[in-house]
Amino acid sequence: MYTSDHDFSPILVLAQSNAYIIHMDLSAMPKAFSDHHNWYLTTISSISDTSKTTFTPNSKHIYYPSSVHGFSAILTSSELEKLKKSPGYISSTRDRPLKVLTTHTSQFLGLSSVSGAWPATNYGEDVIIGLVDTGIWPESESFSDEGMTVIPSRWKGKCASGTRFNSSLCNKKLIGAHFYNKGLLANNPKLKISVNSPRDTSGHGTHTASIAAGNYVKGASYFGYASGTASGMAPRARIAMYKAIWTYGVYESDVLAAIDQAIQDGVDILSLSLAFALDDIFLEDDSMAIATFAAMEKGIFVAASAGNDGSLYWTVVNGAPWLLTVGAGTVDREFEGIFTLGDGNQINFTTLYPGNSSLIQRPLVFLDGCESVHKMKKFKNNIIVCKDNLSISDQVEKAKSAKVSGAVFVTNISLSEYYTRSSFPAAFIGLQAGQKVVEYIQKRNNPKGSLQFRKTIIGTKAAPKVGGYSSRGPFPSCQHVLKPDILAPGSLVLASWSPISSVAQVQSHPLFSKFNLLSGTSMAAPHVAGVAALIKKAHPDWSPAAIRSALMTTANPLDNTHNPIKDVANYNLAATPLDIGAGHMDPNKSLDPGLIYDAAAEDYIKLLCAMNYTKKQIQIITRSTQNCLNKSLDLNYPSFIAYSGSDGKFVHEFRRTLTNVGEAISSYTAKVTHEWNKGQCGAREIDFQ
């Protein structure tokens, strides 16, 4: 989580001030004003504590996005109190920080140039995917416009110039680039931004954009790992980048402005790999939910990350029912090294060490707990073997300090990706294999061994599995809709990267690469956004809900062993819909779902009314006044969730309407195929055959 808001130093104002997002009732605008922008600026001027000789509205005002009826501005506490008494005022919230939530994945998903979704949609040609992220590295080969046709005439966007970024860097692939940081600067007035432009200095935005719609790049790899031809899910789709995430932080007002611009520019798909994370908030307090409601009304499909706070339940974010909420899973690929003993026995281990492999055998020495750096330095030209008597992190740091030639750590704990990316040659092995190594060392007069790296294994089983980090449902702010919706590749995904952002270290020296392997629901969301672009190309008249339905009803709850997808965080037991939603995305089947569950803005409003949202709360979300004469918790959604009473027994009736988008003369039979119970929460999977 980024740091919280900072108070302002009194520069143009007489008291401490902060940035706020203000919601206004547009119907209350006096007729004297020609547009709401002038009304907002006049309102800011009328409440200002600043001297009339020094005040300008722009010194207070930050944005006025149309996806939210209102504006964001820098206000003192007294100004805010005066604003609350102004005509049209609805509510206000502090401009709060948000949090950022990544070759073979296209093959794992079954995409092929021979048949299926790619050739059927011409690889998503001319569909426009917008991303709100850290920017983009335009020179990356993933954003080459080779093979791209003329930019669609309906496109209204442009490329903004800035530090080390000229608008001429855009092309027929990268057709839009903007940057937003007024909110960041308002909350951090002393901050100096060194690269003030759409250019990506961290790599995250470049990574997600290339996952969604990157062009083909031959010879891609992470220091030899995952080598092959890289491409996005929709290689012929267009990309528009809206940079609102900065190394220094990310704020709601900047994200709102970015989404608003994407809507105005005319994107077809939005991919959001960030979230507003607060406990027990209402949807009208969730800026992502508000902005994306406006996007949904304009026919824009939104894929959003479920969050990386798993494996606890009730941790999912971006769970508004008009979004597709994406969890993350593994793929059938692993990265390994080989530890070879002098007697020829080999032990495989998981690694992403980027240094060179070596077949040279070195003496092995067993130092038990590896508690002494001084002792390790005596054997720094050997491969030391450490047993997990103390903290594994302490052992790793001590071996690093000793600058050993190699190390083998024997441990029984499940290691994070941090350890597999060690900065020196290291192997992490289990207790059983470790005991064999120790016995070999103790029985031999001259024990030796070697460490090899950069091995990529394809076709591993079982896959996918739910990533332990992937956030789980239900969504606290809308418990009547099952979340997450779907699972997509998110673990160790190879994609393009900013070449000025280091990806690893070897003996304290930073390493740089044009590609990087990342894990997170941040990587899962653009996979879905790219496949949604393929569906949009095949069915341009489909609503966002129809696209969501196609993805969910064709998702696969089984892994590549034809057994239920497993949860690595729950002893590899079968995952539940609160972990995986409808299952793992299947792009080829999603183009022809047969039946769809469609929904429109009025259906979501009925749900909000049935959830007892007030007229004011609904107005903040929908920018419209509703009388709530029609209420229904039965949103026409492709999943079902119910909660039991204290005795565990309940009866719940669901009503759904399905639309046939398959053959004109078709027959379908409903069948309950799976049923889950998790505490007081139950879910069912229903197939139509």
Solvent accessible surface area in square Angstrom, and as a share of the most:
residue,aa,sasa,rsa
1,M,134,0.60
2,Y,63,0.24
3,T,95,0.55
4,S,81,0.52
5,D,25,0.13
6,H,90,0.40
7,D,80,0.41
8,F,18,0.08
9,S,44,0.28
10,P,90,0.57
11,I,130,0.66
12,L,89,0.44
13,V,15,0.09
14,L,148,0.74
15,A,46,0.36
16,Q,113,0.50
17,S,2,0.01
18,N,21,0.11
19,A,0,0.00
20,Y,24,0.09
21,I,7,0.04
22,I,0,0.00
23,H,9,0.04
24,M,2,0.01
25,D,34,0.18
26,L,58,0.29
27,S,100,0.65
28,A,40,0.31
29,M,51,0.23
30,P,55,0.35
31,K,205,0.87
32,A,98,0.76
33,F,48,0.20
34,S,101,0.65
35,D,57,0.30
36,H,49,0.22
37,H,65,0.29
38,N,69,0.35
39,W,9,0.03
40,Y,1,0.00
41,L,42,0.21
42,T,67,0.39
43,T,12,0.07
44,I,0,0.00
45,S,34,0.22
46,S,82,0.53
47,I,8,0.04
48,S,13,0.08
49,D,37,0.19
50,T,10,0.06
51,S,58,0.37
52,K,143,0.61
53,T,126,0.73
54,T,73,0.43
55,F,24,0.10
56,T,74,0.43
57,P,44,0.27
58,N,115,0.59
59,S,38,0.24
60,K,4,0.02
61,H,28,0.13
62,I,5,0.02
63,Y,23,0.09
64,Y,67,0.25
65,P,13,0.08
66,S,56,0.36
67,S,3,0.02
68,V,3,0.02
69,H,48,0.21
70,G,1,0.01
71,F,2,0.01
72,S,3,0.02
73,A,0,0.00
74,I,30,0.15
75,L,1,0.00
76,T,1,0.00
77,S,80,0.52
78,S,51,0.33
79,E,0,0.00
80,L,19,0.09
81,E,89,0.40
82,K,87,0.37
83,L,0,0.00
84,K,86,0.37
85,K,173,0.73
86,S,20,0.13
87,P,96,0.61
88,G,14,0.14
89,Y,46,0.17
90,I,17,0.09
91,S,20,0.13
92,S,27,0.17
93,T,28,0.16
94,R,86,0.31
95,D,0,0.00
96,R,44,0.16
97,P,11,0.07
98,L,0,0.00
99,K,39,0.16
100,V,42,0.24
101,L,10,0.05
102,T,0,0.00
103,T,16,0.09
104,H,19,0.08
105,T,5,0.03
106,S,6,0.04
107,Q,122,0.54
108,F,41,0.17
109,L,11,0.05
110,G,38,0.36
111,L,8,0.04
112,S,41,0.27
113,S,73,0.47
114,V,134,0.77
115,S,71,0.46
116,G,33,0.32
117,A,1,0.01
118,W,15,0.05
119,P,56,0.35
120,A,74,0.58
121,T,3,0.02
122,N,68,0.35
123,Y,42,0.16
124,G,0,0.00
125,E,32,0.14
126,D,41,0.21
127,V,7,0.04
128,I,0,0.00
129,I,0,0.00
130,G,0,0.00
131,L,2,0.01
132,V,0,0.00
133,D,1,0.01
134,T,11,0.06
135,G,0,0.00
136,I,0,0.00
137,W,28,0.10
138,P,10,0.06
139,E,93,0.42
140,S,18,0.12
141,E,102,0.46
142,S,3,0.02
143,F,1,0.01
144,S,42,0.27
145,D,43,0.22
146,E,138,0.62
147,G,53,0.51
148,M,14,0.06
149,T,62,0.36
150,V,124,0.71
151,I,60,0.30
152,P,22,0.14
153,S,120,0.78
154,R,115,0.42
155,W,30,0.11
156,K,158,0.67
157,G,16,0.16
158,K,134,0.57
159,C,20,0.12
160,A,24,0.18
161,S,63,0.41
162,G,33,0.32
163,T,52,0.30
164,R,136,0.49
165,F,5,0.02
166,N,85,0.43
167,S,51,0.33
168,S,90,0.58
169,L,56,0.28
170,C,24,0.15
171,N,44,0.22
172,K,77,0.33
173,K,0,0.00
174,L,1,0.00
175,I,8,0.04
176,G,0,0.00
177,A,0,0.00
178,H,16,0.07
179,F,52,0.22
180,Y,26,0.10
181,N,12,0.06
182,K,114,0.48
183,G,0,0.00
184,L,0,0.00
185,L,61,0.31
186,A,7,0.05
187,N,0,0.00
188,N,26,0.13
189,P,48,0.30
190,K,165,0.70
191,L,41,0.20
192,K,172,0.73
193,I,29,0.15
194,S,88,0.56
195,V,21,0.12
196,N,56,0.29
197,S,0,0.00
198,P,0,0.00
199,R,10,0.04
200,D,0,0.00
201,T,42,0.24
202,S,38,0.25
203,G,0,0.00
204,H,26,0.11
205,G,0,0.00
206,T,0,0.00
207,H,0,0.00
208,T,1,0.00
209,A,0,0.00
210,S,7,0.04
211,I,8,0.04
212,A,0,0.00
213,A,0,0.00
214,G,1,0.01
215,N,8,0.04
216,Y,86,0.33
217,V,4,0.02
218,K,174,0.74
219,G,70,0.67
220,A,2,0.01
221,S,27,0.18
222,Y,0,0.00
223,F,47,0.20
224,G,35,0.33
225,Y,0,0.00
226,A,2,0.02
227,S,80,0.52
228,G,31,0.30
229,T,65,0.38
230,A,8,0.06
231,S,19,0.12
232,G,0,0.00
233,M,1,0.01
234,A,0,0.00
235,P,0,0.00
236,R,51,0.19
237,A,0,0.00
238,R,0,0.00
239,I,0,0.00
240,A,0,0.00
241,M,0,0.00
242,Y,0,0.00
243,K,6,0.03
244,A,0,0.00
245,I,2,0.01
246,W,10,0.03
247,T,102,0.59
248,Y,84,0.32
249,G,1,0.01
250,V,0,0.00
251,Y,4,0.02
252,E,1,0.01
253,S,1,0.01
254,D,0,0.00
255,V,1,0.01
256,L,4,0.02
257,A,9,0.07
258,A,0,0.00
259,I,0,0.00
260,D,9,0.04
261,Q,49,0.22
262,A,0,0.00
263,I,23,0.12
264,Q,96,0.43
265,D,4,0.02
266,G,25,0.24
267,V,5,0.03
268,D,19,0.10
269,I,0,0.00
270,L,0,0.00
271,S,2,0.01
272,L,0,0.00
273,S,2,0.02
274,L,0,0.00
275,A,0,0.00
276,F,9,0.04
277,A,26,0.20
278,L,94,0.47
279,D,130,0.67
280,D,119,0.62
281,I,23,0.12
282,F,113,0.47
283,L,0,0.00
284,E,19,0.08
285,D,40,0.21
286,D,6,0.03
287,S,6,0.04
288,M,1,0.00
289,A,1,0.01
290,I,4,0.02
291,A,0,0.00
292,T,0,0.00
293,F,0,0.00
294,A,5,0.04
295,A,0,0.00
296,M,15,0.07
297,E,77,0.35
298,K,147,0.62
299,G,30,0.29
300,I,7,0.04
301,F,5,0.02
302,V,3,0.02
303,A,0,0.00
304,A,0,0.00
305,S,0,0.00
306,A,0,0.00
307,G,1,0.01
308,N,50,0.25
309,D,61,0.31
310,G,24,0.23
311,S,43,0.28
312,L,131,0.65
313,Y,61,0.23
314,W,112,0.39
315,T,33,0.19
316,V,3,0.02
317,V,17,0.10
318,N,5,0.02
319,G,0,0.00
320,A,1,0.01
321,P,0,0.00
322,W,7,0.02
323,L,2,0.01
324,L,1,0.01
325,T,0,0.00
326,V,0,0.00
327,G,0,0.00
328,A,0,0.00
329,G,0,0.00
330,T,36,0.21
331,V,10,0.06
332,D,17,0.09
333,R,14,0.05
334,E,80,0.36
335,F,4,0.01
336,E,30,0.13
337,G,0,0.00
338,I,32,0.16
339,F,0,0.00
340,T,20,0.12
341,L,6,0.03
342,G,37,0.36
343,D,60,0.31
344,G,50,0.48
345,N,90,0.46
346,Q,111,0.50
347,I,24,0.12
348,N,92,0.47
349,F,9,0.04
350,T,76,0.44
351,T,3,0.02
352,L,2,0.01
353,Y,10,0.04
354,P,2,0.01
355,G,9,0.09
356,N,122,0.63
357,S,50,0.32
358,S,45,0.29
359,L,133,0.66
360,I,117,0.59
361,Q,75,0.33
362,R,85,0.31
363,P,55,0.34
364,L,9,0.04
365,V,24,0.14
366,F,53,0.22
367,L,20,0.10
368,D,71,0.37
369,G,3,0.03
370,C,4,0.02
371,E,106,0.47
372,S,46,0.30
373,V,43,0.25
374,H,131,0.58
375,K,103,0.44
376,M,0,0.00
377,K,105,0.45
378,K,141,0.60
379,F,63,0.26
380,K,92,0.39
381,N,99,0.51
382,N,27,0.14
383,I,4,0.02
384,I,0,0.00
385,V,0,0.00
386,C,0,0.00
387,K,65,0.28
388,D,38,0.20
389,N,84,0.43
390,L,83,0.41
391,S,52,0.34
392,I,11,0.05
393,S,44,0.28
394,D,71,0.37
395,Q,1,0.00
396,V,10,0.06
397,E,82,0.37
398,K,56,0.24
399,A,0,0.00
400,K,63,0.27
401,S,67,0.43
402,A,1,0.01
403,K,141,0.60
404,V,1,0.01
405,S,33,0.22
406,G,0,0.00
407,A,0,0.00
408,V,0,0.00
409,F,0,0.00
410,V,0,0.00
411,T,6,0.03
412,N,109,0.56
413,I,83,0.42
414,S,115,0.74
415,L,46,0.23
416,S,61,0.40
417,E,54,0.24
418,Y,146,0.55
419,Y,31,0.12
420,T,16,0.09
421,R,45,0.16
422,S,9,0.06
423,S,14,0.09
424,F,2,0.01
425,P,27,0.17
426,A,2,0.01
427,A,0,0.00
428,F,19,0.08
429,I,10,0.05
430,G,38,0.36
431,L,83,0.41
432,Q,146,0.65
433,A,26,0.20
434,G,1,0.01
435,Q,78,0.35
436,K,125,0.53
437,V,0,0.00
438,V,10,0.06
439,E,69,0.31
440,Y,19,0.07
441,I,19,0.10
442,Q,125,0.55
443,K,158,0.67
444,R,118,0.43
445,N,161,0.83
446,N,95,0.49
447,P,17,0.11
448,K,68,0.29
449,G,0,0.00
450,S,5,0.03
451,L,10,0.05
452,Q,30,0.13
453,F,6,0.02
454,R,85,0.31
455,K,71,0.30
456,T,47,0.27
457,I,70,0.36
458,I,95,0.48
459,G,39,0.38
460,T,26,0.15
461,K,146,0.62
462,A,21,0.16
463,A,2,0.01
464,P,6,0.04
465,K,41,0.17
466,V,0,0.00
467,G,3,0.03
468,G,26,0.25
469,Y,57,0.22
470,S,0,0.00
471,S,0,0.00
472,R,1,0.00
473,G,0,0.00
474,P,3,0.02
475,F,12,0.05
476,P,37,0.23
477,S,13,0.08
478,C,0,0.00
479,Q,71,0.32
480,H,83,0.37
481,V,5,0.03
482,L,7,0.03
483,K,0,0.00
484,P,1,0.00
485,D,1,0.00
486,I,0,0.00
487,L,0,0.00
488,A,0,0.00
489,P,0,0.00
490,G,0,0.00
491,S,17,0.11
492,L,41,0.20
493,V,2,0.01
494,L,6,0.03
495,A,5,0.04
496,S,0,0.00
497,W,20,0.07
498,S,0,0.00
499,P,40,0.25
500,I,75,0.38
501,S,20,0.13
502,S,56,0.36
503,V,17,0.10
504,A,14,0.11
505,Q,81,0.36
506,V,30,0.17
507,Q,62,0.28
508,S,75,0.49
509,H,125,0.56
510,P,68,0.43
511,L,46,0.23
512,F,103,0.43
513,S,17,0.11
514,K,137,0.58
515,F,17,0.07
516,N,5,0.03
517,L,0,0.00
518,L,38,0.19
519,S,41,0.27
520,G,2,0.02
521,T,0,0.00
522,S,1,0.01
523,M,2,0.01
524,A,0,0.00
525,A,0,0.00
526,P,0,0.00
527,H,0,0.00
528,V,0,0.00
529,A,0,0.00
530,G,0,0.00
531,V,0,0.00
532,A,0,0.00
533,A,0,0.00
534,L,0,0.00
535,I,0,0.00
536,K,32,0.14
537,K,72,0.31
538,A,39,0.30
539,H,46,0.20
540,P,95,0.60
541,D,125,0.65
542,W,27,0.10
543,S,34,0.22
544,P,15,0.09
545,A,4,0.03
546,A,1,0.01
547,I,2,0.01
548,R,5,0.02
549,S,0,0.00
550,A,0,0.00
551,L,1,0.00
552,M,6,0.03
553,T,58,0.34
554,T,19,0.11
555,A,12,0.10
556,N,62,0.32
557,P,21,0.13
558,L,55,0.28
559,D,7,0.04
560,N,45,0.23
561,T,47,0.27
562,H,148,0.66
563,N,71,0.36
564,P,57,0.36
565,I,1,0.00
566,K,52,0.22
567,D,4,0.02
568,V,65,0.37
569,A,47,0.36
570,N,46,0.24
571,Y,196,0.75
572,N,68,0.35
573,L,103,0.51
574,A,53,0.41
575,A,3,0.02
576,T,15,0.08
577,P,6,0.04
578,L,6,0.03
579,D,1,0.01
580,I,4,0.02
581,G,5,0.05
582,A,24,0.18
583,G,0,0.00
584,H,13,0.06
585,M,4,0.02
586,D,30,0.16
587,P,0,0.00
588,N,52,0.26
589,K,127,0.54
590,S,0,0.00
591,L,23,0.11
592,D,103,0.54
593,P,22,0.14
594,G,9,0.09
595,L,22,0.11
596,I,6,0.03
597,Y,9,0.03
598,D,56,0.29
599,A,11,0.08
600,A,43,0.33
601,A,20,0.15
602,E,102,0.46
603,D,42,0.22
604,Y,3,0.01
605,I,22,0.11
606,K,69,0.29
607,L,0,0.00
608,L,0,0.00
609,C,3,0.02
610,A,22,0.17
611,M,36,0.16
612,N,123,0.63
613,Y,15,0.06
614,T,75,0.44
615,K,122,0.52
616,K,102,0.43
617,Q,32,0.14
618,I,0,0.00
619,Q,27,0.12
620,I,9,0.05
621,I,0,0.00
622,T,4,0.02
623,R,52,0.19
624,S,40,0.26
625,T,79,0.46
626,Q,45,0.20
627,N,112,0.58
628,C,27,0.16
629,L,144,0.72
630,N,99,0.51
631,K,115,0.49
632,S,40,0.26
633,L,81,0.40
634,D,45,0.23
635,L,8,0.04
636,N,24,0.12
637,Y,3,0.01
638,P,16,0.10
639,S,13,0.08
640,F,24,0.10
641,I,10,0.05
642,A,7,0.05
643,Y,75,0.28
644,S,18,0.12
645,G,36,0.34
646,S,118,0.76
647,D,103,0.54
648,G,47,0.46
649,K,159,0.67
650,F,86,0.36
651,V,152,0.88
652,H,96,0.43
653,E,117,0.53
654,F,67,0.28
655,R,172,0.63
656,R,56,0.21
657,T,96,0.56
658,L,56,0.28
659,T,64,0.37
660,N,63,0.32
661,V,47,0.27
662,G,29,0.28
663,E,138,0.62
664,A,100,0.78
665,I,168,0.85
666,S,49,0.31
667,S,101,0.65
668,Y,77,0.29
669,T,91,0.53
670,A,63,0.48
671,K,113,0.48
672,V,71,0.41
673,T,46,0.27
674,H,56,0.25
675,E,99,0.44
676,W,44,0.16
677,N,110,0.56
678,K,70,0.30
679,G,79,0.76
680,Q,106,0.47
681,C,11,0.07
682,G,9,0.09
683,A,8,0.06
684,R,120,0.44
685,E,31,0.14
686,I,55,0.28
687,D,50,0.26
688,F,73,0.30
689,Q,126,0.56
